[in-house]
Each structure stands twice: as structure tokens, then as C-alpha cells.
């Protein structure tokens, strides 16, 4: 998609529509700041009036940014990628990713990398969460007791998870009859 160009007539119509929409907001802001009625807004000091208009444009700018982010996220939810978003906005793919970091959903990461651990007659499975990079463990001791890292517990390294799994396996060795 190429950059969007509008005609001078379209620009004039857009400017008029935006200004017409802005006037009531600027008047309301000025009225709150000065205590004057909205009908008397233009009777105030010209600097104060123009600052009220600027304040209204700031409100509009914030709303436009939120609506833009919503439009980018909607496009992303329908399958647009960051390169396409960047092209439409006139920025790079990386610029679009920085501007709207959550606009394009990342593929659900279901695969976990892991490792098996056999100690004291029991086994443990170490798994890594692909999103956070944290490690967890689940084990069955030689005595048949099952255990795992606490709910939502992720260890920073595979070795740390293995140490906790190993401690569990050591506590659950098979007892002799």
C-alpha cells in the first residue's frame, strides 16, 4: 500500500470539520478555566483563549492516538503484520512495532523445551515457559509421590528448577520392606 494523499479540497473539508468539532470543547475548557460562560469565551484575553484552543487540541490528539492504536490492533487482529501497519503509517516495520507493540498478536507458544532428570529412583521433568523463559518441574518420587513447583512458580534457570526437583526426589525415595 502506498502513502495516503488527500486533495486540497479534502484537506480544506477535513480542517473545517475538525475545527467545527473542536470549538465546543475549547469553549468548555475555557469556561472551566475562566469561570466565563461558553458564550463569552471569545471575550477573554486572546492569549488565554488561544491556550484553551491548544488545550482542546491536546485532548483531541490524545483521543486520536488511542483511536489509532485501536485501529492498528483491529488490523492486526484481522491478520495485518507490522510491515503493513508501518507502510500505511509511513514508518518502518520496526517503527510500527515500537509504536503499537501489542497490535499484532504473537503466535501462541505452546511448545516447551524441557529435560528429564532421574535421581534417587524417581524422575522429574523440567519445562521452560517459552513466553517468560522461566523453568518449572514436575516429578514422581521412587515411593510414588507426585510433586511439582508451586502454582505459578517459575525458576530463573534450568539448574535452579533441577535443584528443587532433586530435593523433592531425595525426600521421596523408595522405602525398603
N, C-alpha and C positions, 0 to 999 in steps of 0.2 A: 504494500500500500504506500502510495506517495504522500507527501505532506499535504495538508489541507489548506487550500487557498479560498478566500472568500472575495466576492466582488466588492468594489467600493460602495455600491448600493446596499449590499447585505451588511457591510460594516456600519454604515450610517443607521440602518434599521436596528441593528444589534445595540449600538450605542444609545439610541433613543429608548429602546425597551429597557435596557439596564438602568439608565438614568431615571426613567419613569418609575421603575420598581424601587430604586434606591431612595427617592425623595421622601416617602413616608417614614422610612427607617431613620434617615438623617434627621428629620423633623422630630421624631420621637426621642432620639438620643439627645438632641439639642434641648428639647423641652425638659427632659430629666436633669440635664446638667445645669440649666439656667433657671428653671422654675417658670419660664415663659410658656404660654400655650403654644401648641404646634402651629397655629395660625400666625403667631407673631415671631416665628423663628427667624425670619429674614430681617427683622428689625434690630437684631442684636449686632454686636461688634463683628465686622467682617472676618477677622481672624478666628474668632470663636465659631462662627457659622461654618467657615471652611474646614476647621478642625473637626467639627461634627460630621461634615460630609466625609472627611478622611476616615473618621472612626467607623462610619457606616460601611465604607468600602472595605475596611479591615474585617468587619463581621461577614460581609459577602465573600471576601477572599477565603476566610476560614471555612465557610459553608461550601464554597466551590471545591476546595481541597478535599473535603470529606466526600462530596458527591463524585469527584474524580476518582478517589480511592475506591469508592463503591462500584463505579463503572469499570475500573480496572479489574477488581475482584470478580465482578459478574462476567466479564470477558474471559478471565482465567478459568472460572468455573465451567464455562462452555468449551474450553479447550484452547484458548489463546495462550501463546507462550510469551516469554519476556521479550524475545526479539520482535514479535508483532506489536506488543504494547509499546516498546521503545520506538519502533518505526512510526506509529501513529502519533506519538508524543514528540517526535523529533529528537530523540536521545538514543543512546546505545542500549543494547540488551542489558549490560551491567548497570547502566543508569536507571533503567526501568526496575530492575531487581532491587536496587537501593531505594528508589522512590516508593515502590509498593512491594515490600518484602513478602507479604502474605497473599499477593494477588493470584499467583499460580500455585495450585496445590501440588505438593510434592507427592510422588507415588508412595503409597502405603508400604512401609518397610515391614515385611513380615519375616524375612529370613533373619535368623540369628546365627551368629557364629558361636561356636562353643568348643568345649573339650571335655573329655571324660577323665575321671580320677578314680583310681582303685586303691584303697588303703584299708588296713585292718579288717579285711574280708568284706567290706562294703563298697558301694560305688556312689559316685556323685557326678552330676552333670553340671558343668559350668556354662552359662549362657551370657552372651553380650547383647544388650539392647542396642539396636542399630541407630536409634534416634538420640539417645543420651550418651551412648558409649559406655554406660555403667555395666557392671558384672553382677550376676546373681548365681545362686546354686540351689540345687535340689538333690537330695541324697536318700539312699536306703542303707541303713547300717546292717552289719552282719547278723544282728539279732532281729531283723525285720522291721525295725522302727524307721519310719519315714520322717524326713525333716527338710526344711528349706529356709532360705533367707526370709526374714520377716516381710510382711506385706509392704511392698513399695521400697524395700531396702535394696539399694544398688551400691556396689563397691566400686571404688575408683579404678582398681586394677584387677586383672585376672588372678594375680598372685594373692591378693587380699581375699578375694572370694574363695580361692582354693584353701587358704589357711583356715577360714571359718568352716568350710565343708570338711576339712581334715579333722578339725577339733570335734565336730559332730560325729564323724565316723569313729574316732578314737573312743568316744563315750559310749558307742553302740556296737561294741564287739560282741561276737557270739559267746555265750556262756557255756562252759563245759557241763555235761550232765552229771 
